[in-house]
């Protein structure tokens, strides 16, 4: 049980660190989101369609969640915090995407 607790603590700390870094990077790119203490962020951007971004991310094999309903969350994406490498791939895609 102690081993499991230590492992859980390590994984939780890693996710928190990656989530906080992700929040910083996305905010610098102009994304907006409510604060999150979970393993995902619920993001939007004032200048781009989240519906289109969702489709373009999928074409690149980057999987995030999008919900058409209810209407009030249609322009948001749910981004789960992955590994540092996965998040860096997302950041690279978004940096290029925002320059279009």
C-alpha positions in Angstrom: 0.0 0.0 0.0 2.9 2.4 0.8 4.4 1.7 -2.6 1.1 2.5 -4.3 0.7 5.7 -2.3 4.2 6.8 -3.3 3.5 6.0 -6.9 0.2 7.9 -6.9 1.9 10.9 -5.3 4.6 10.9 -8.0 2.2 10.6 -10.8 -0.1 13.3 -9.3 2.9 15.7 -8.9 3.9 15.1 -12.5 0.4 15.8 -13.9 0.1 19.0 -11.7 3.5 20.2 -13.0 2.6 19.5 -16.6 -0.9 21.1 -16.2 0.6 24.3 -14.7 3.1 24.5 -17.5 0.4 23.9 -20.1 -1.8 26.7 -18.6 1.1 29.1 -18.9 1.9 28.2 -22.5 -1.7 28.2 -23.7 -2.3 31.6 -21.9 0.7 33.0 -23.7 -0.9 31.9 -27.0 -4.1 33.8 -26.1 -6.2 30.8 -25.0 -8.6 31.4 -22.2 -9.8 28.8 -19.7 -11.2 28.6 -16.2 -8.7 27.6 -13.6 -8.4 23.8 -13.3 -7.2 21.5 -10.5 -8.0 18.4 -12.5 -6.2 16.5 -15.3 -7.7 18.6 -18.1 -8.3 22.1 -19.3 -11.4 23.5 -20.9 -10.1 26.1 -23.4 -11.3 28.6 -25.9 -9.6 31.3 -28.0 -11.1 34.6 -29.0 -9.7 34.5 -32.6 -10.2 31.0 -33.8 -13.1 28.5 -34.1 -12.8 25.6 -31.7 -14.9 23.5 -34.0 -12.3 24.0 -36.8 -9.4 23.6 -34.5 -10.9 20.3 -33.2 -11.1 19.0 -36.8 -7.6 20.2 -37.7 -6.1 18.6 -34.5 -7.8 15.3 -35.4 -6.2 15.3 -38.8 -2.8 15.5 -37.1 -3.7 12.7 -34.7 -4.0 15.0 -31.7 -7.1 13.9 -29.9 -9.0 16.3 -27.7 -12.7 16.4 -26.8 -15.3 18.7 -28.3 -19.0 19.0 -27.4 -21.6 20.4 -29.7 -24.1 20.6 -26.9 -24.9 22.4 -24.9 -24.5 25.4 -27.2 -22.7 27.5 -24.6 -19.6 25.1 -24.6 -19.5 24.7 -28.4 -16.5 27.0 -28.7 -14.4 25.1 -26.1 -12.1 22.1 -26.2 -11.4 19.8 -23.4 -7.7 19.1 -23.4 -6.5 16.2 -21.2 -3.0 16.7 -19.7 -0.8 14.0 -21.2 2.9 13.4 -21.0 5.3 16.3 -21.5 6.2 15.0 -25.0 2.5 14.9 -25.9 1.9 18.4 -24.7 4.9 19.7 -26.5 3.5 18.2 -29.8 0.2 20.1 -29.0 2.1 23.3 -28.4 4.1 23.0 -31.6 0.9 22.4 -33.6 -0.9 25.3 -32.0 2.1 27.7 -32.5 2.0 26.9 -36.3 -1.8 27.0 -36.4 -2.0 30.4 -34.8 0.5 31.9 -37.4 -1.8 31.0 -40.3 
